[in-house]
Amino acid sequence: NAVMMQAGEAPLPGLNTADALIGTGCLQLSNPVSDSSDDQYAQLPAGVIDYEDLTISLWVRPNNVFTWSRILDFGAGTTDYLFITPNNGGNALRFAIRDDNGTEQMLTGPAVPVGQWSHIAFTLTGTTGRLYYNGELVAANTSMSFNPIDLAAAVNYLGKSQYTADPDFDGLIDDLKIYNYARSTVEIAQEYLAVMGGSVCNREIYDMGMYDADGDCRISLPDFAAFAARWLEDDRIYPNP
């Protein structure tokens, strides 16, 4: 359960029942200006990420992807935090964690589009963090030494940053889930597929390399055709006569 928050005379964030992806309602945050003046956000209670291993998954549909806006930011100020932003300054998804003023440890993914639902998930087990976008593994980092429990995260925002100058998130958030263990790549994929259908590539074990010429995560006739087109090519270099 989240507590809805706002600053000054701004209206409270709402429960959107018309555009929800999962169930009967989703969190609607209306922050159309690229600063923190609107300041619509929700806040979760302290302790929601007090674990060593962790999974966070959720659906988002941004109206804007302001630079350094926060889908979520859990922490205890500007030296201890865990956040997800849809735009890291290079129009890319980013997860980051920082503990006790240490060096930020991060994972970076693809751009998050405006006006459509995207599924985002992060898992941490031991020192390995994984970032998933729309059911597929998009980044892994085996040197993530910070444990979420060490952040002592008492200020846990949805849609707002620990840094007061960062813009707020403008859009919808649905089906936020937090687990005290790292869900598997297959479980993350199934969560996405249960809503969107289709298929996703298992990038964790994907090793078809050069044989998958079109990059569609399977060996098919177009791949054989591309291989056959180069069958008699000879790219070796020989000594000069």
LODO-466810 format. One line per 5 residues: number of its first residue (from 1); for each residue x, y, z of N, C-alpha, C, CB. Coordinates in Angstrom, 2 decimals, decimal comma. Glycine has a CB too. Layout:
<pts>
NUM	X:Y:Z:X:Y:Z:X:Y:Z:X:Y:Z  ...
</pts>
This chain:
<pts>
1	0,84:-1,19:0,00:0,00:0,00:0,00:0,88:1,25:0,00:-0,95:0,00:1,22  0,55:2,19:-0,89:1,32:3,42:-1,00:0,50:4,58:-0,45:1,72:3,69:-2,46  1,17:5,54:0,18:0,53:6,77:0,64:0,69:7,80:-0,46:1,14:7,27:1,99  -0,43:8,40:-0,93:-0,38:9,40:-1,98:0,09:10,73:-1,39:-1,77:9,56:-2,65  1,01:11,40:-2,10:1,59:12,63:-1,59:1,57:13,70:-2,66:3,02:12,40:-1,09
6	1,57:14,99:-2,22:1,72:16,10:-3,13:2,23:17,29:-2,34:0,38:16,44:-3,85  2,73:18,30:-3,07:3,25:19,49:-2,41:2,30:20,67:-2,67:4,68:19,82:-2,90  2,24:21,60:-1,74:1,47:22,81:-1,93:0,00:22,52:-2,23:2,06:23,64:-3,03  -0,51:23,20:-3,26:-1,91:23,06:-3,63:-2,11:22,12:-4,80:-2,49:24,41:-3,97  -1,07:21,38:-5,21:-1,21:20,46:-6,33:-2,22:19,37:-5,97:0,15:19,83:-6,70
11	-3,02:18,91:-6,95:-3,97:17,84:-6,65:-3,25:16,54:-6,33:-4,93:17,63:-7,83  -3,92:15,72:-5,55:-3,35:14,42:-5,21:-3,21:13,54:-6,44:-4,21:13,71:-4,16  -2,19:12,68:-6,48:-2,15:11,66:-7,53:-3,37:10,76:-7,41:-0,85:10,82:-7,44  -3,71:10,12:-8,51:-4,97:9,40:-8,51:-4,84:7,94:-8,85:-5,90:10,03:-9,46  -5,98:7,25:-8,73:-6,11:5,87:-9,15:-6,82:5,88:-10,50:-6,89:5,02:-8,09
16	-6,10:5,50:-11,55:-6,65:5,49:-12,89:-7,27:4,12:-13,15:-5,56:5,82:-13,96  -8,59:4,10:-13,32:-9,28:2,83:-13,55:-9,53:2,57:-15,03:-10,60:2,82:-12,81  -9,40:3,60:-15,86:-9,69:3,43:-17,29:-8,51:2,85:-18,05:-10,07:4,77:-17,90  -7,29:3,18:-17,64:-6,10:2,79:-18,40:-5,24:1,74:-17,71:-5,27:3,99:-18,69  -5,71:1,17:-16,62:-4,93:0,18:-15,88:-4,64:-1,03:-16,77:-5,68:-0,27:-14,61
21	-3,46:-1,55:-16,63:-3,06:-2,74:-17,40:-3,39:-4,01:-16,63:-1,56:-2,70:-17,72  -3,19:-3,97:-15,32:-3,41:-5,14:-14,46:-4,51:-4,79:-13,45:-2,09:-5,57:-13,72  -5,52:-5,60:-13,35:-6,55:-5,36:-12,35:-7,43:-4,18:-12,68:-5,93:-5,16:-11,01  -7,91:-3,49:-11,65:-8,92:-2,46:-11,83:-8,40:-1,04:-11,70:-10,01:-2,66:-10,85  -7,13:-0,85:-11,37:-6,62:0,50:-11,23:-5,11:0,55:-11,19:-7,17:1,14:-9,99
26	-4,56:1,71:-11,56:-3,11:1,92:-11,50:-2,85:3,32:-10,97:-2,44:1,73:-12,89  -1,62:3,55:-10,51:-1,23:4,84:-9,96:-1,02:5,84:-11,10:0,05:4,72:-9,10  -1,68:6,98:-11,02:-1,52:8,03:-12,03:-0,83:9,23:-11,39:-2,89:8,45:-12,63  0,33:9,61:-11,95:1,09:10,75:-11,49:1,12:11,79:-12,60:2,54:10,34:-11,07  0,60:12,97:-12,32:0,54:14,04:-13,31:1,58:15,10:-12,97:-0,89:14,67:-13,38
31	2,73:14,99:-13,65:3,85:15,92:-13,44:4,36:16,36:-14,81:5,00:15,25:-12,60  3,57:17,15:-15,56:3,89:17,44:-16,95:5,03:18,43:-17,16:2,69:17,94:-17,63  5,52:19,06:-16,11:6,60:20,03:-16,23:7,91:19,37:-15,82:6,33:21,30:-15,36  8,98:19,68:-16,56:10,25:18,98:-16,32:11,03:19,57:-15,14:11,11:19,04:-17,58  10,35:19,77:-14,04:11,00:20,10:-12,78:10,17:19,43:-11,68:11,10:21,68:-12,57
36	10,37:19,80:-10,47:9,64:19,14:-9,38:8,52:20,02:-8,84:10,60:18,77:-8,26  8,02:20,97:-9,67:7,03:21,91:-9,17:5,66:21,27:-8,94:6,90:23,06:-10,12  5,30:20,27:-9,76:4,01:19,61:-9,58:4,05:18,69:-8,36:3,62:18,81:-10,84  5,10:17,89:-8,29:5,41:17,10:-7,09:4,30:16,15:-6,69:5,71:18,02:-5,95  3,72:15,45:-7,64:2,82:14,35:-7,32:3,64:13,07:-7,21:1,70:14,20:-8,40
41	3,49:12,35:-6,11:4,22:11,11:-5,92:3,50:10,28:-4,87:5,68:11,39:-5,49  3,95:9,06:-4,73:3,45:8,18:-3,67:4,64:7,74:-2,84:2,68:6,95:-4,26  4,38:7,30:-1,63:5,46:6,88:-0,74:5,11:5,56:-0,08:5,74:7,96:0,33  6,06:4,63:-0,14:5,91:3,33:0,50:6,53:3,36:1,90:6,55:2,22:-0,36  6,12:2,48:2,77:6,67:2,49:4,14:8,13:2,07:4,19:5,86:1,57:5,02
46	8,80:2,44:5,26:10,18:2,02:5,48:10,24:0,49:5,56:10,75:2,66:6,78  11,37:-0,06:5,12:11,58:-1,49:5,26:11,19:-2,33:4,07:10,85:-1,97:6,43  10,63:-1,73:3,01:10,12:-2,54:1,90:11,24:-3,21:1,09:9,28:-1,68:0,97  12,48:-2,72:1,21:13,59:-3,38:0,51:14,68:-3,81:1,49:14,19:-2,43:-0,55  14,32:-4,10:2,71:15,31:-4,51:3,71:15,67:-5,99:3,54:14,77:-4,26:5,13
51	16,30:-6,28:2,42:16,71:-7,64:2,09:18,11:-7,60:1,47:15,70:-8,33:1,13  18,78:-8,73:1,49:20,06:-8,83:0,80:19,84:-9,14:-0,68:20,94:-9,91:1,45  18,97:-10,09:-0,99:18,58:-10,38:-2,37:17,23:-9,72:-2,63:18,52:-11,92:-2,64  16,96:-9,42:-3,89:15,81:-8,58:-4,17:15,33:-8,76:-5,61:16,14:-7,11:-3,91  14,02:-8,63:-5,81:13,44:-8,44:-7,13:12,45:-7,29:-7,04:12,75:-9,76:-7,66
56	12,53:-6,38:-7,98:11,53:-5,33:-8,14:11,02:-5,42:-9,57:12,12:-3,89:-7,82  9,71:-5,52:-9,74:9,15:-5,52:-11,10:7,92:-4,63:-11,13:8,79:-6,96:-11,56  7,67:-4,01:-12,26:6,52:-3,13:-12,40:6,29:-2,80:-13,87:6,72:-1,84:-11,59  5,11:-2,26:-14,15:4,76:-1,76:-15,48:4,69:-0,24:-15,42:3,40:-2,36:-15,98  5,16:0,44:-16,47:5,08:1,90:-16,53:4,59:2,33:-17,91:6,46:2,54:-16,21
61	3,84:3,43:-17,91:3,44:4,06:-19,17:3,67:5,56:-19,04:1,94:3,75:-19,53  4,84:6,04:-19,45:5,16:7,46:-19,26:4,39:8,35:-20,24:6,66:7,68:-19,43  4,05:9,53:-19,75:3,59:10,60:-20,64:4,77:11,42:-21,15:2,57:11,51:-19,92  5,81:11,49:-20,33:7,09:12,13:-20,68:8,20:11,29:-20,06:7,15:13,62:-20,17  9,39:11,39:-20,63:10,55:10,71:-20,04:11,63:11,76:-19,73:11,12:9,59:-21,01
66	11,31:12,61:-18,77:12,23:13,67:-18,39:13,55:13,09:-17,88:11,59:14,57:-17,33  14,65:13,76:-18,21:15,97:13,32:-17,79:16,07:13,26:-16,27:17,04:14,25:-18,35  16,48:12,10:-15,77:16,68:11,82:-14,35:15,39:11,82:-13,53:17,62:12,83:-13,77  14,23:11,80:-14,19:13,01:11,57:-13,43:13,06:10,16:-12,85:11,73:11,77:-14,32  12,32:9,91:-11,81:12,38:8,63:-11,12:11,06:7,87:-11,23:12,75:8,83:-9,65
71	11,13:6,65:-11,73:9,99:5,75:-11,60:9,84:5,39:-10,13:10,17:4,48:-12,48  10,97:5,07:-9,51:11,00:4,87:-8,06:12,38:5,26:-7,55:10,65:3,39:-7,68  12,43:5,62:-6,28:13,69:5,98:-5,63:13,53:5,67:-4,15:14,06:7,50:-5,86  14,17:4,57:-3,71:14,08:4,12:-2,32:15,41:4,39:-1,64:13,71:2,59:-2,25  15,39:5,02:-0,48:16,66:5,28:0,17:16,55:6,08:1,45:17,55:5,98:-0,75
76	17,67:6,75:1,75:17,77:7,55:2,97:18,53:8,83:2,66:18,47:6,76:4,10  18,19:9,47:1,55:18,87:10,69:1,16:19,71:10,51:-0,09:19,74:11,18:2,29  20,62:11,45:-0,34:21,37:11,48:-1,59:22,68:10,70:-1,55:21,65:12,90:-1,96  22,95:9,98:-0,48:24,13:9,13:-0,45:23,78:7,65:-0,31:25,03:9,54:0,70  22,52:7,35:-0,01:22,06:5,96:0,15:20,73:5,81:-0,58:21,92:5,58:1,67
81	20,75:5,13:-1,72:19,52:5,04:-2,51:19,58:3,89:-3,50:19,26:6,36:-3,25  18,42:3,58:-4,01:18,23:2,60:-5,09:17,15:3,21:-5,99:17,81:1,14:-4,53  17,47:3,43:-7,27:16,47:4,08:-8,12:16,39:3,45:-9,50:16,78:5,55:-8,24  15,25:3,73:-10,16:15,05:3,41:-11,57:14,61:4,69:-12,26:14,01:2,26:-11,77  15,32:5,09:-13,31:14,95:6,24:-14,11:14,70:5,81:-15,55:16,04:7,33:-14,05
86	13,71:6,40:-16,25:13,50:6,07:-17,65:14,44:6,81:-18,58:12,09:6,35:-18,03  15,20:7,79:-18,05:16,09:8,59:-18,89:17,29:9,02:-18,07:15,35:9,82:-19,46  18,44:8,43:-18,39:19,67:8,67:-17,65:20,51:9,82:-18,20:20,50:7,42:-17,63  19,89:10,66:-19,02:20,62:11,73:-19,69:21,00:11,35:-21,10:21,86:12,08:-18,91  20,95:10,06:-21,40:21,20:9,57:-22,75:19,99:8,85:-23,31:22,40:8,64:-22,76
91	18,82:9,16:-22,77:17,54:8,56:-23,18:17,56:7,05:-23,02:17,23:8,91:-24,63  18,14:6,58:-21,92:18,22:5,14:-21,66:17,70:4,84:-20,25:19,67:4,62:-21,81  17,11:3,66:-20,12:16,68:3,15:-18,82:17,90:2,88:-17,95:15,82:1,86:-18,99  17,80:3,22:-16,66:18,91:2,92:-15,76:18,41:2,52:-14,38:19,84:4,13:-15,64  19,06:1,50:-13,83:18,93:1,15:-12,42:20,24:1,51:-11,76:18,58:-0,38:-12,21
96	20,17:2,06:-10,54:21,41:2,38:-9,81:21,19:2,18:-8,33:21,86:3,83:-10,10  22,27:1,81:-7,64:22,25:1,67:-6,19:23,54:2,29:-5,64:22,12:0,16:-5,76  23,42:2,96:-4,51:24,57:3,62:-3,88:24,41:3,52:-2,37:24,69:5,11:-4,33  25,48:3,20:-1,70:25,43:3,01:-0,25:26,53:3,80:0,43:25,55:1,52:0,10  26,14:4,60:1,42:27,10:5,29:2,29:28,11:6,09:1,50:27,83:4,28:3,17
101	27,60:6,84:0,53:28,44:7,75:-0,28:29,47:7,01:-1,12:29,14:8,74:0,63  29,23:5,73:-1,40:30,16:4,98:-2,23:29,95:5,26:-3,71:30,00:3,49:-1,96  30,68:4,54:-4,54:30,55:4,70:-5,99:29,26:4,04:-6,45:31,77:4,09:-6,72  28,48:4,74:-7,24:27,20:4,23:-7,73:27,43:2,99:-8,60:26,45:5,31:-8,54  26,66:1,95:-8,35:26,70:0,72:-9,15:25,42:0,67:-9,97:26,85:-0,56:-8,25
106	25,53:0,35:-11,28:24,39:0,58:-12,15:24,26:-0,47:-13,24:24,49:1,93:-12,77  23,08:-0,44:-13,86:22,75:-1,24:-15,03:21,97:-0,33:-15,98:21,93:-2,53:-14,65  22,24:-0,45:-17,27:21,61:0,43:-18,25:20,90:-0,39:-19,32:22,64:1,36:-18,89  19,71:0,07:-19,72:18,91:-0,64:-20,71:18,47:0,27:-21,84:17,71:-1,25:-20,05  17,47:-0,15:-22,62:17,02:0,62:-23,78:16,15:1,80:-23,39:16,25:-0,28:-24,73
111	15,83:2,63:-24,37:14,94:3,75:-24,15:13,54:3,25:-23,78:14,88:4,65:-25,40  12,88:3,99:-22,91:11,50:3,68:-22,51:10,57:4,58:-23,31:11,30:3,88:-20,95  9,70:4,03:-24,14:8,86:4,86:-25,00:7,74:5,56:-24,25:8,27:4,02:-26,11  7,32:6,68:-24,79:6,19:7,43:-24,26:4,89:6,82:-24,77:6,29:8,94:-24,65  3,87:6,79:-23,92:2,54:6,44:-24,36:2,25:4,97:-24,53:2,28:7,09:-25,60
116	3,13:4,10:-24,09:2,85:2,67:-24,14:3,42:1,99:-22,91:3,44:2,05:-25,43  2,81:0,86:-22,56:3,22:0,13:-21,36:4,53:-0,61:-21,60:2,13:-0,85:-20,94  5,43:-0,52:-20,63:6,69:-1,25:-20,63:6,83:-1,98:-19,31:7,90:-0,30:-20,88  7,39:-3,18:-19,37:7,64:-3,96:-18,15:9,12:-3,84:-17,80:7,23:-5,45:-18,34  9,40:-3,48:-16,56:10,77:-3,29:-16,09:10,96:-4,14:-14,84:11,08:-1,78:-15,80
121	12,08:-4,85:-14,77:12,38:-5,66:-13,59:13,87:-5,61:-13,29:11,91:-7,12:-13,79  14,19:-5,66:-12,01:15,58:-5,73:-11,55:15,67:-6,84:-10,53:16,06:-4,36:-10,94  16,74:-7,64:-10,62:16,99:-8,66:-9,62:18,42:-8,53:-9,10:16,75:-10,08:-10,20  18,59:-8,90:-7,84:19,92:-8,91:-7,23:20,05:-10,17:-6,40:20,15:-7,64:-6,35  21,10:-10,93:-6,68:21,43:-12,10:-5,87:22,94:-12,14:-5,71:20,88:-13,42:-6,51
126	23,40:-12,18:-4,46:24,84:-12,08:-4,23:25,34:-10,74:-4,76:25,60:-13,25:-4,90  26,34:-10,80:-5,65:26,87:-9,57:-6,25:26,44:-9,41:-7,71:28,39:-9,57:-6,16  25,45:-10,18:-8,13:25,00:-10,11:-9,52:23,64:-9,44:-9,62:24,93:-11,52:-10,13  23,62:-8,34:-10,36:22,38:-7,63:-10,65:22,01:-7,84:-12,10:22,51:-6,13:-10,33  20,70:-7,96:-12,35:20,20:-8,13:-13,72:19,06:-7,15:-13,95:19,74:-9,60:-13,96
131	19,06:-6,54:-15,12:18,00:-5,62:-15,52:17,26:-6,22:-16,70:18,57:-4,22:-15,88  15,93:-6,23:-16,61:15,07:-6,80:-17,65:14,16:-5,71:-18,20:14,24:-7,99:-17,10  13,95:-5,78:-19,51:13,00:-4,87:-20,16:12,09:-5,68:-21,06:13,75:-3,76:-20,97  10,79:-5,56:-20,84:9,79:-6,32:-21,59:10,12:-7,81:-21,63:9,67:-5,77:-23,00  10,49:-8,34:-20,47:10,70:-9,77:-20,32:12,06:-10,29:-20,69:9,72:-10,47:-21,10
136	12,91:-9,47:-21,30:14,23:-9,92:-21,74:15,33:-9,31:-20,89:14,44:-9,57:-23,22  16,34:-10,10:-20,61:17,53:-9,61:-19,92:18,26:-8,64:-20,83:18,46:-10,79:-19,51  18,48:-7,40:-20,35:19,15:-6,40:-21,18:20,50:-5,97:-20,61:18,26:-5,19:-21,33  20,76:-6,29:-19,34:22,06:-5,93:-18,75:22,29:-6,77:-17,51:22,12:-4,42:-18,41  23,57:-7,08:-17,26:23,96:-7,81:-16,05:25,25:-7,20:-15,52:24,14:-9,33:-16,34
141	25,39:-7,18:-14,20:26,57:-6,64:-13,55:26,92:-7,59:-12,41:26,33:-5,17:-13,03  28,10:-8,20:-12,49:28,52:-9,17:-11,47:29,35:-8,53:-10,35:29,32:-10,27:-12,12  29,37:-7,20:-10,30:30,16:-6,50:-9,29:29,30:-5,54:-8,47:31,30:-5,74:-9,94  28,08:-5,96:-8,15:27,19:-5,11:-7,36:27,29:-5,54:-5,89:25,71:-5,20:-7,88  28,12:-4,86:-5,15:28,45:-5,28:-3,79:27,52:-4,69:-2,74:29,86:-4,90:-3,47
146	26,67:-3,74:-3,10:25,78:-3,12:-2,12:24,54:-3,98:-1,91:25,37:-1,71:-2,57  24,17:-4,18:-0,66:22,95:-4,89:-0,32:21,84:-3,88:-0,02:23,18:-5,83:0,89  20,64:-4,10:-0,55:19,54:-3,15:-0,27:19,30:-2,92:1,21:18,28:-3,65:-0,90  19,44:-3,96:2,04:19,18:-3,79:3,46:20,12:-2,79:4,11:19,29:-5,13:4,17  21,32:-2,63:3,55:22,30:-1,71:4,11:21,95:-0,24:3,86:23,66:-2,00:3,55
151	21,00:0,01:2,95:20,61:1,39:2,67:19,77:1,98:3,80:19,83:1,47:1,36  19,17:1,12:4,62:18,24:1,57:5,66:17,21:2,51:5,04:19,00:2,28:6,82  16,57:2,05:3,96:15,70:2,89:3,15:14,41:3,22:3,89:15,39:2,21:1,82  14,35:4,45:4,39:13,18:4,90:5,14:12,30:5,82:4,31:13,61:5,62:6,41  12,85:6,36:3,22:12,12:7,29:2,36:12,00:6,63:0,99:12,83:8,69:2,27
156	10,84:6,06:0,70:10,68:5,21:-0,48:9,63:5,80:-1,41:10,29:3,77:-0,08  10,12:6,51:-2,44:9,24:7,25:-3,33:8,87:6,45:-4,58:9,90:8,55:-3,74  7,65:6,63:-5,03:7,24:6,28:-6,39:7,02:7,60:-7,12:5,94:5,38:-6,40  7,81:7,82:-8,18:7,64:9,02:-8,98:8,44:10,22:-8,56:6,25:9,38:-9,00  9,26:10,09:-7,52:10,02:11,23:-7,00:11,43:10,81:-6,66:9,33:11,82:-5,75
161	12,38:11,74:-6,78:13,80:11,49:-6,54:14,22:11,91:-5,15:14,64:12,21:-7,57  15,27:11,26:-4,64:15,91:11,73:-3,42:16,55:13,11:-3,62:16,97:10,72:-2,95  16,93:13,41:-4,87:17,48:14,72:-5,22:16,33:15,67:-5,54:18,48:14,61:-6,42  16,15:16,72:-4,79:14,98:17,58:-4,93:14,92:18,30:-6,28:14,96:18,60:-3,81  16,06:18,48:-6,95:16,06:19,20:-8,22:15,66:18,33:-9,41:17,43:19,78:-8,46
166	15,63:17,02:-9,23:15,26:16,13:-10,34:13,77:16,23:-10,64:15,64:14,67:-10,02  13,39:16,07:-11,90:11,96:16,10:-12,23:11,23:14,87:-11,69:11,76:16,18:-13,74  9,93:15,04:-11,50:9,09:13,92:-11,08:8,66:13,11:-12,29:7,86:14,43:-10,29  8,23:11,88:-12,05:7,75:10,99:-13,11:6,35:11,40:-13,54:7,77:9,52:-12,65  6,12:11,44:-14,83:4,83:11,82:-15,38:4,25:10,63:-16,14:4,96:13,06:-16,31
171	3,24:9,98:-15,58:2,65:8,83:-16,25:1,99:7,87:-15,29:3,70:8,10:-17,03  1,88:6,61:-15,73:1,18:5,58:-14,97:2,16:4,51:-14,49:0,07:4,95:-15,83  1,90:3,98:-13,31:2,67:2,87:-12,73:1,67:1,80:-12,30:3,56:3,34:-11,51  1,94:0,56:-12,67:1,00:-0,52:-12,35:1,75:-1,77:-11,91:0,11:-0,84:-13,57  1,11:-2,54:-11,05:1,53:-3,88:-10,64:2,96:-3,92:-10,10:1,41:-4,83:-11,82
176	3,29:-3,00:-9,23:4,60:-3,02:-8,57:4,68:-4,22:-7,63:4,85:-1,70:-7,79  5,77:-4,99:-7,78:5,99:-6,16:-6,92:7,41:-6,11:-6,38:5,73:-7,48:-7,70  7,57:-6,44:-5,11:8,89:-6,52:-4,47:9,01:-7,88:-3,80:9,08:-5,35:-3,44  10,08:-8,60:-4,13:10,33:-9,93:-3,57:11,64:-9,90:-2,79:10,39:-11,02:-4,70  11,73:-10,77:-1,77:12,96:-10,83:-0,98:13,92:-11,90:-1,51:12,62:-11,12:0,49
181	13,85:-12,15:-2,81:14,76:-13,06:-3,49:14,83:-12,66:-4,96:14,31:-14,56:-3,34  15,80:-13,19:-5,67:15,95:-12,88:-7,09:15,13:-13,86:-7,92:17,44:-12,92:-7,52  14,13:-13,37:-8,62:13,36:-14,22:-9,51:14,22:-14,59:-10,71:12,05:-13,51:-9,96  13,91:-15,73:-11,32:14,72:-16,22:-12,44:14,37:-15,49:-13,73:14,52:-17,74:-12,61  15,24:-15,65:-14,71:15,00:-15,07:-16,03:13,70:-15,60:-16,62:16,17:-15,36:-16,97
186	13,43:-16,87:-16,44:12,20:-17,47:-16,96:10,98:-16,88:-16,24:12,22:-19,00:-16,80  11,06:-16,70:-14,93:9,93:-16,14:-14,18:9,64:-14,70:-14,60:10,21:-16,19:-12,68  10,69:-13,92:-14,83:10,49:-12,54:-15,29:9,84:-12,54:-16,67:11,84:-11,76:-15,32  10,31:-13,40:-17,55:9,74:-13,49:-18,89:8,27:-13,88:-18,83:10,51:-14,49:-19,75  7,94:-14,86:-17,99:6,56:-15,32:-17,90:5,63:-14,24:-17,36:6,48:-16,56:-17,02
191	6,13:-13,41:-16,47:5,32:-12,30:-15,95:4,95:-11,34:-17,08:6,09:-11,54:-14,83  5,90:-11,05:-17,94:5,62:-10,19:-19,10:4,70:-10,88:-20,10:6,93:-9,79:-19,79  4,99:-12,14:-20,42:4,23:-12,86:-21,44:2,79:-13,11:-21,02:4,90:-14,18:-21,74  2,55:-13,22:-19,72:1,19:-13,44:-19,23:0,27:-12,27:-19,58:1,19:-13,66:-17,72  0,85:-11,11:-19,80:0,07:-9,92:-20,15:0,12:-9,65:-21,65:0,58:-8,70:-19,38
196	1,31:-9,72:-22,24:1,50:-9,30:-23,62:1,51:-10,46:-24,62:2,77:-8,55:-23,74  1,72:-11,70:-24,15:1,78:-12,83:-25,07:3,04:-12,79:-25,92:0,55:-12,85:-25,97  3,05:-13,56:-27,01:4,20:-13,60:-27,90:5,31:-14,45:-27,33:4,71:-12,21:-28,16  6,54:-14,01:-27,50:7,71:-14,72:-26,97:8,81:-13,72:-26,72:8,19:-15,83:-27,94  9,77:-14,11:-25,89:10,96:-13,29:-25,66:12,19:-14,18:-25,73:10,89:-12,56:-24,27
201	13,31:-13,59:-26,03:14,56:-14,34:-26,14:15,18:-14,51:-24,76:15,55:-13,63:-27,10  15,65:-15,71:-24,46:16,35:-15,95:-23,21:17,80:-15,49:-23,38:16,27:-17,46:-22,79  18,05:-14,21:-23,14:19,38:-13,64:-23,35:20,40:-14,14:-22,33:19,31:-12,12:-23,29  19,92:-14,77:-21,27:20,85:-15,29:-20,27:21,64:-16,48:-20,81:20,09:-15,69:-19,00  21,01:-17,30:-21,63:21,70:-18,48:-22,17:21,86:-18,41:-23,69:20,94:-19,74:-21,80
206	21,48:-17,28:-24,29:21,57:-17,12:-25,74:23,03:-17,17:-26,18:20,92:-15,78:-26,19  23,39:-18,16:-26,99:24,78:-18,32:-27,40:24,91:-18,75:-28,85:25,47:-19,33:-26,50  23,92:-18,38:-29,69:23,96:-18,79:-31,09:24,87:-17,90:-31,93:22,57:-18,79:-31,67  25,27:-16,78:-31,38:26,29:-15,94:-31,98:26,12:-15,69:-33,45:27,60:-16,53:-31,75  27,17:-15,97:-34,21:27,20:-15,64:-35,64:26,20:-16,47:-36,45:28,59:-15,85:-36,19
211	25,70:-17,56:-35,89:24,77:-18,40:-36,65:23,38:-17,77:-36,74:24,67:-19,79:-36,02  23,06:-16,90:-35,81:21,78:-16,20:-35,84:21,98:-14,86:-36,54:21,20:-15,99:-34,40  22,02:-14,88:-37,87:22,39:-13,71:-38,65:21,41:-12,56:-38,48:22,49:-14,07:-40,10  20,12:-12,86:-38,32:19,13:-11,79:-38,21:18,80:-11,43:-36,77:17,86:-12,19:-38,93  19,45:-12,05:-35,81:19,31:-11,67:-34,41:17,95:-11,91:-33,80:19,63:-10,26:-34,27
216	17,19:-12,90:-34,33:15,85:-13,14:-33,81:15,80:-14,27:-32,78:14,92:-13,46:-34,95  16,96:-14,71:-32,29:17,05:-15,68:-31,20:16,64:-17,08:-31,65:16,18:-15,24:-30,04  16,79:-17,40:-32,91:16,57:-18,75:-33,40:17,32:-18,94:-34,71:15,05:-19,04:-33,58  17,66:-20,17:-35,01:18,32:-20,50:-36,28:17,23:-20,91:-37,25:19,39:-21,63:-36,10  17,05:-20,13:-38,32:15,96:-20,34:-39,26:16,49:-20,25:-40,70:14,82:-19,31:-39,03
221	15,59:-20,42:-41,66:16,00:-20,40:-43,07:16,71:-19,11:-43,48:14,80:-20,60:-43,95  16,26:-17,93:-43,05:17,03:-16,73:-43,40:18,47:-16,76:-42,91:16,35:-15,52:-42,85  18,71:-17,40:-41,77:20,08:-17,52:-41,27:20,91:-18,44:-42,17:20,09:-18,05:-39,82  20,31:-19,57:-42,60:21,00:-20,45:-43,53:21,28:-19,75:-44,85:20,17:-21,71:-43,79  20,35:-18,92:-45,31:20,55:-18,19:-46,57:21,71:-17,22:-46,45:19,27:-17,43:-46,96
226	21,79:-16,51:-45,30:22,90:-15,58:-45,10:24,22:-16,32:-45,03:22,69:-14,76:-43,81  24,23:-17,50:-44,40:25,45:-18,29:-44,32:25,84:-18,81:-45,71:25,25:-19,47:-43,34  24,84:-19,27:-46,47:25,13:-19,80:-47,81:25,67:-18,73:-48,74:23,86:-20,41:-48,42  25,22:-17,49:-48,56:25,67:-16,40:-49,43:27,17:-16,15:-49,29:24,90:-15,12:-49,12  27,74:-16,57:-48,15:29,16:-16,37:-47,93:29,96:-17,68:-48,00:29,39:-15,71:-46,58
231	29,33:-18,72:-48,52:29,91:-20,06:-48,48:31,30:-20,13:-49,10:29,01:-21,02:-49,18  31,50:-19,52:-50,24:32,76:-19,63:-50,97:33,68:-18,43:-50,77:32,49:-19,81:-52,44  33,32:-17,52:-49,88:34,19:-16,38:-49,64:35,46:-16,83:-48,92:33,46:-15,30:-48,81  36,55:-16,17:-49,23:37,85:-16,50:-48,63:38,47:-15,19:-48,16:38,79:-17,26:-49,65  38,48:-14,98:-46,85:39,00:-13,72:-46,30:40,39:-13,89:-45,70:38,05:-13,19:-45,24
236	41,09:-14,99:-46,07:42,44:-15,19:-45,52:43,46:-14,25:-46,18:42,88:-16,65:-45,71  44,51:-13,98:-45,45:45,62:-13,14:-45,96:46,84:-14,02:-46,11:45,91:-11,91:-45,01  47,51:-13,93:-47,27:48,68:-14,75:-47,56:49,93:-13,85:-47,64:48,48:-15,54:-48,88  51,12:-14,47:-47,54:52,35:-13,69:-47,70:52,44:-13,08:-49,09:53,58:-14,56:-47,44  53,13:-11,93:-49,18:53,38:-11,33:-50,50:54,28:-12,24:-51,31:54,02:-9,91:-50,35
241	54,09:-12,27:-52,66:54,94:-13,14:-53,51:56,42:-12,75:-53,40:54,49:-13,07:-54,99
</pts>
